[in-house]
Amino acid sequence: MSVPEGAGGRRPGATVITLTSDFGAGSPYVAAMKARLLEGCPGAVLVDVSHTVPPFDVISGAFVLWAGTRHFAPGAVHLVVVDPGVGSARRAVAFELGGSWYVGPDNGVFGLLLAEAATASPPARPGTQIQLTRPSWASPTFEGRDVFAPAAAALAAGRSPSTLGRPLEGGLQVLPLTGPAVLWVDDFGNLVTSLKPPVRGLRIADTEIRATARTFSEAPWGELFVYEGSMGFLEVAIREGRAADRVRARAGTPVQPL
């Protein structure tokens, strides 16, 4: 992504690197990754998507990554670390999609991104896919700093992907869901589901939700309702209330269309 000369003092041609993690707000782990990114690509523009993905929650991480990076122009590098399997046999990967690079663990956190790209018009599929080489000195508990951040910086700096590892075999992991489900719970307690219109209503756990509204202001007070959210998925809310608390749902909770 090119940045106009003089924009905030950034140099022309600076590459955007976004960061998404479950490290928490104000975490020194985020600063450690940024240090590695700037070491490897000093001119990069670093953008925090979110560091408050619920801990170990790959499904929420997949949604936040997709939702938070989809408006960036091609040429960006998107780094995600929601990695409950850090240090295990799960693969560290980098792949190109739609002119941008994505770097992180191959545990399904890229699953929503890949699914939405495949069903877009026109559809998009990954180009070059690399299994990243893990340096012998890398910490087994902090691969975000020692594996993913250096790889993201190298890609942002224009380094050849072939120098970062070997071609990925067997494809990328899909989103770890077996059917329609809640993808994310936002700070307002609204439930973003994996379903899209047209659906007349939803069942979450033992709760049927048949009321619909176009906007929050149209919804009746205190009643669960279904609406089409700004990203095209069906969502469940209570006007000025927390739907997640009412139905006791979280990311991964099954959803049935009515």
TAFEN-V167524 format. One line per field, one symbol per residue. ss: DSSP state (2 for helix, 1 for strand, 0 for the rest). phi: phi as a letter, one per 20 degrees, with the letter a starting at -180 (. if undefined). Layout:
# TAFEN-V167524
ss: ???
phi: ???
This chain:
# TAFEN-V167524
ss: 000000000000000111111000000222222222222200001111110000000222222222222000000011111000000000011111100111111000002222222200000000001111000000000022222222222222000022201110000000000000111110000011100000000111001110010002220010011111000001111110102222200000011110
phi: .edggnfmnefgnfeececcbdfofmfffffffffffffebgefdecefacdgggmeffffffffffedfeffgofdddcccbfegneefeecbbebmncdccreecofeffgfffffdfcffccgefcceffeffefffdbfgfecfffffffffenffgfeerdgfdnnefegfcdagbfeadefenfdedeecgeceaccclddecdfcbecffefffmdfbdbeffdnefccbcglbdffffdldbgnffccfd
